[in-house]
Amino acid sequence: MPISFSSDIRFSKVERLGRKRKYLLKDIIIAEYDQHWPIQFRREAARIQTALGDRALEVEHIGSTSVPSLAAKLS
């Protein structure tokens, strides 16, 4: 869940779309750490392992949602 509005860390990010000078402005929301993220990862990792079988040597949880107590950028 995102941080409450009073303490939201929000800012806009401009992304260039392709070679033409078209830009997309979107909000970036930083959310407080959620203790359910590791559980959600284990569930998704199991699905990936099942789908890929022996071809998946390892499935790792990386990025800000993998670090306990660290806020994360939501996409």
C-alpha positions as CSV (number, residue, x, y, z in Angstrom):
1,M,0.0,0.0,0.0
2,P,1.4,3.4,-0.9
3,I,2.3,5.8,1.9
4,S,-0.6,8.0,3.0
5,F,-1.0,11.2,1.1
6,S,0.3,13.4,3.8
7,S,3.7,11.6,3.7
8,D,3.6,10.4,0.1
9,I,6.9,10.8,-1.8
10,R,5.6,11.6,-5.2
11,F,7.4,13.1,-8.2
12,S,6.9,13.1,-11.9
13,K,9.1,11.2,-14.3
14,V,9.4,12.1,-18.0
15,E,10.1,9.3,-20.3
16,R,11.0,9.7,-24.0
17,L,9.0,7.5,-26.2
18,G,11.0,6.2,-29.2
19,R,13.0,8.4,-31.5
20,K,10.3,11.1,-31.8
21,R,10.1,13.7,-29.2
22,K,7.0,12.4,-27.5
23,Y,7.1,12.2,-23.8
24,L,5.0,10.5,-21.2
25,L,4.6,12.1,-17.8
26,K,3.8,9.7,-15.0
27,D,3.8,9.8,-11.3
28,I,6.2,7.7,-9.3
29,I,5.0,6.5,-5.9
30,I,7.3,5.3,-3.2
31,A,5.6,2.9,-0.8
32,E,6.6,1.8,2.7
33,Y,8.0,-1.7,3.1
34,D,5.3,-4.3,3.0
35,Q,5.9,-7.5,4.9
36,H,3.9,-9.4,2.3
37,W,6.4,-8.8,-0.5
38,P,8.6,-11.8,0.4
39,I,5.5,-14.0,0.5
40,Q,4.3,-12.7,-2.9
41,F,7.8,-13.3,-4.3
42,R,7.8,-16.9,-3.1
43,R,4.4,-17.5,-4.7
44,E,5.6,-16.0,-8.0
45,A,8.9,-17.8,-7.9
46,A,7.1,-21.1,-7.5
47,R,4.9,-20.4,-10.5
48,I,8.0,-19.5,-12.6
49,Q,9.8,-22.7,-11.4
50,T,6.8,-24.8,-12.3
51,A,6.4,-23.2,-15.7
52,L,10.1,-23.4,-16.6
53,G,11.1,-26.6,-14.9
54,D,14.8,-27.5,-15.1
55,R,15.4,-24.5,-17.4
56,A,15.1,-22.2,-14.4
57,L,18.3,-22.7,-12.5
58,E,17.4,-20.1,-9.9
59,V,14.8,-17.4,-9.4
60,E,16.0,-14.5,-7.3
61,H,14.1,-11.7,-5.7
62,I,16.0,-8.5,-6.5
63,G,15.3,-4.8,-6.3
64,S,13.9,-2.6,-3.6
65,T,11.1,-4.9,-2.6
66,S,13.6,-7.6,-1.7
67,V,15.3,-5.4,1.0
68,P,13.5,-5.6,4.4
69,S,12.4,-2.2,5.8
70,L,13.3,-0.4,2.6
71,A,10.6,1.7,0.8
72,A,10.1,0.8,-2.8
73,K,9.0,2.4,-6.0
74,L,5.7,1.0,-7.3
75,S,5.3,0.6,-11.0
